[in-house]
Amino acid sequence: MKVGFVGLGIMGKPMAKNLLKAGHEVVVFDLNKASVDELVGCGAKAVTSGAELAAECDQFITMVPNSPHVRAAVFGDNGLAKGAKKGATLIDMSSIDPVESKKIGADLEKLGIDMLDAPVSGGEPKAIDGTLSVMVGGKKATFDKYYDLLKCMAGSVVYVGDLGAGNIAKLANQIIVAVNIAAVAEALAFSKKCGADPELVYQAIRGGLAGSTVMDAKAPMMMARNFKPGFRIELHIKDLTNALNAAHAINSPVPLTGQVMEMMQALKCDGNEKDDHSALAKYYEKIGNVTISK
C-alpha cells in the first residue's frame, strides 16, 4: 500500500519507519529536513508539500502536535486537501480535541474525503518497537479497511466508535497516565522522606494492586533521575488542556486532572517542560526537600 505520512517527530519518525519495514511504500513530508533525509535513507520518498503528498497517495497519516497543526496540515497553503482526490482517507494519529476532529472530518466529507481519528499511547519506546496502543474513531468500514495498516505500528488497535471517539479515549488515557505518574512520584518521595529505600519499596509493591504499566515504566526513571523524554511534559500539558476543555464543555468534573495540570505547569515554570512526564518527581522533590533516588 502506498501511504503518505506527515509529521516525523519523536513519534512519527519511528512509526513511518515501521510502515516501511512492513513493506509499504511511504511518501513523507515534514519541515525538519534531517528527519525527512533519515526516512529517505530508509527507503521513503520525500515530497515538498502536503498537497504533493496527497496527490500521490489515496491514504495519508498525520502525526502532529495539536488541533491547529492538523487543520493547517490539511487545509493550509499547499495542505493535504489541496491535492487529495475524492475517495481518499485521512488517518489522523495526532492527539487533539475530539470536537476539532469532528469538525475537520465534516469539512473533509464535503470534499469527498474520509477520516479516522486514531491517536496513540505508548510513547517513543513503543513507537520504535511497533507496539503502540491505537484508539480509533470513524466509520467502522473504514476502520476495517485500515486495521492491518495500523497494526504495522501497533500492538493493539481498538475501534471505539464514531469520529472523535478515538480522541475521547486518548484523553481518558492521558488523565489516567498523568494521575498515575503523580501518585508514583508522591509515593516514592514519601518513602524516601520516611527513610526507606525507594527501590525496595517499589519492588515490594509492584506485584500487588498498586502495580501498573505506568509504575514499571516511570518509577525506574525517577529513581535513576533519567528524564530524557519519551513523552514531554509540554505535550502532556497539551493533552490535559484538551481534556479539561472537553470536560468543562459537558460539565464533567475532573478535579484530579486539574491538580496534575497545575503540577505540570509549575514544572514548566521551572524550565522542565522538555523533560519526560516522569519529571513530576521533580515537583515532589522541590516541595518536599527530598531527592528520589536509589
DALIN-V528925 format. One record per residue. N is the residue number from 0. SS is DSSP state (h for helix, s for strand, l for the rest). Layout:
# DALIN-V528925
n:N ss:SS
n:N ss:SS
This chain:
# DALIN-V528925
n:0 ss:l
n:1 ss:s
n:2 ss:s
n:3 ss:s
n:4 ss:s
n:5 ss:s
n:6 ss:l
n:7 ss:l
n:8 ss:l
n:9 ss:l
n:10 ss:l
n:11 ss:h
n:12 ss:h
n:13 ss:h
n:14 ss:h
n:15 ss:h
n:16 ss:h
n:17 ss:h
n:18 ss:h
n:19 ss:h
n:20 ss:h
n:21 ss:l
n:22 ss:l
n:23 ss:l
n:24 ss:s
n:25 ss:s
n:26 ss:s
n:27 ss:s
n:28 ss:s
n:29 ss:l
n:30 ss:l
n:31 ss:l
n:32 ss:h
n:33 ss:h
n:34 ss:h
n:35 ss:h
n:36 ss:h
n:37 ss:h
n:38 ss:h
n:39 ss:h
n:40 ss:h
n:41 ss:l
n:42 ss:l
n:43 ss:l
n:44 ss:s
n:45 ss:s
n:46 ss:l
n:47 ss:l
n:48 ss:l
n:49 ss:h
n:50 ss:h
n:51 ss:h
n:52 ss:h
n:53 ss:h
n:54 ss:h
n:55 ss:h
n:56 ss:l
n:57 ss:l
n:58 ss:s
n:59 ss:s
n:60 ss:s
n:61 ss:s
n:62 ss:l
n:63 ss:l
n:64 ss:l
n:65 ss:l
n:66 ss:h
n:67 ss:h
n:68 ss:h
n:69 ss:h
n:70 ss:h
n:71 ss:h
n:72 ss:h
n:73 ss:h
n:74 ss:h
n:75 ss:l
n:76 ss:l
n:77 ss:l
n:78 ss:l
n:79 ss:h
n:80 ss:h
n:81 ss:h
n:82 ss:h
n:83 ss:l
n:84 ss:l
n:85 ss:l
n:86 ss:l
n:87 ss:l
n:88 ss:s
n:89 ss:s
n:90 ss:s
n:91 ss:s
n:92 ss:l
n:93 ss:l
n:94 ss:l
n:95 ss:l
n:96 ss:l
n:97 ss:h
n:98 ss:h
n:99 ss:h
n:100 ss:h
n:101 ss:h
n:102 ss:h
n:103 ss:h
n:104 ss:h
n:105 ss:h
n:106 ss:h
n:107 ss:h
n:108 ss:h
n:109 ss:l
n:110 ss:l
n:111 ss:l
n:112 ss:l
n:113 ss:s
n:114 ss:s
n:115 ss:s
n:116 ss:s
n:117 ss:l
n:118 ss:l
n:119 ss:s
n:120 ss:s
n:121 ss:l
n:122 ss:h
n:123 ss:h
n:124 ss:h
n:125 ss:h
n:126 ss:h
n:127 ss:h
n:128 ss:h
n:129 ss:l
n:130 ss:l
n:131 ss:s
n:132 ss:s
n:133 ss:s
n:134 ss:s
n:135 ss:s
n:136 ss:s
n:137 ss:l
n:138 ss:l
n:139 ss:h
n:140 ss:h
n:141 ss:h
n:142 ss:h
n:143 ss:h
n:144 ss:h
n:145 ss:h
n:146 ss:h
n:147 ss:h
n:148 ss:h
n:149 ss:h
n:150 ss:h
n:151 ss:l
n:152 ss:l
n:153 ss:s
n:154 ss:s
n:155 ss:s
n:156 ss:s
n:157 ss:s
n:158 ss:s
n:159 ss:s
n:160 ss:s
n:161 ss:l
n:162 ss:l
n:163 ss:l
n:164 ss:h
n:165 ss:h
n:166 ss:h
n:167 ss:h
n:168 ss:h
n:169 ss:h
n:170 ss:h
n:171 ss:h
n:172 ss:h
n:173 ss:h
n:174 ss:h
n:175 ss:h
n:176 ss:h
n:177 ss:h
n:178 ss:h
n:179 ss:h
n:180 ss:h
n:181 ss:h
n:182 ss:h
n:183 ss:h
n:184 ss:h
n:185 ss:h
n:186 ss:h
n:187 ss:h
n:188 ss:h
n:189 ss:h
n:190 ss:h
n:191 ss:h
n:192 ss:h
n:193 ss:l
n:194 ss:l
n:195 ss:l
n:196 ss:l
n:197 ss:h
n:198 ss:h
n:199 ss:h
n:200 ss:h
n:201 ss:h
n:202 ss:h
n:203 ss:h
n:204 ss:h
n:205 ss:l
n:206 ss:l
n:207 ss:l
n:208 ss:l
n:209 ss:l
n:210 ss:l
n:211 ss:l
n:212 ss:h
n:213 ss:h
n:214 ss:h
n:215 ss:h
n:216 ss:h
n:217 ss:h
n:218 ss:h
n:219 ss:h
n:220 ss:h
n:221 ss:h
n:222 ss:h
n:223 ss:h
n:224 ss:l
n:225 ss:l
n:226 ss:l
n:227 ss:l
n:228 ss:l
n:229 ss:l
n:230 ss:l
n:231 ss:s
n:232 ss:h
n:233 ss:h
n:234 ss:h
n:235 ss:h
n:236 ss:h
n:237 ss:h
n:238 ss:h
n:239 ss:h
n:240 ss:h
n:241 ss:h
n:242 ss:h
n:243 ss:h
n:244 ss:h
n:245 ss:h
n:246 ss:h
n:247 ss:h
n:248 ss:h
n:249 ss:l
n:250 ss:l
n:251 ss:l
n:252 ss:l
n:253 ss:l
n:254 ss:h
n:255 ss:h
n:256 ss:h
n:257 ss:h
n:258 ss:h
n:259 ss:h
n:260 ss:h
n:261 ss:h
n:262 ss:h
n:263 ss:h
n:264 ss:h
n:265 ss:h
n:266 ss:h
n:267 ss:h
n:268 ss:h
n:269 ss:l
n:270 ss:l
n:271 ss:l
n:272 ss:l
n:273 ss:l
n:274 ss:l
n:275 ss:s
n:276 ss:h
n:277 ss:h
n:278 ss:h
n:279 ss:h
n:280 ss:h
n:281 ss:h
n:282 ss:h
n:283 ss:h
n:284 ss:h
n:285 ss:h
n:286 ss:h
n:287 ss:h
n:288 ss:l
n:289 ss:l
n:290 ss:l
n:291 ss:l
n:292 ss:l
n:293 ss:l
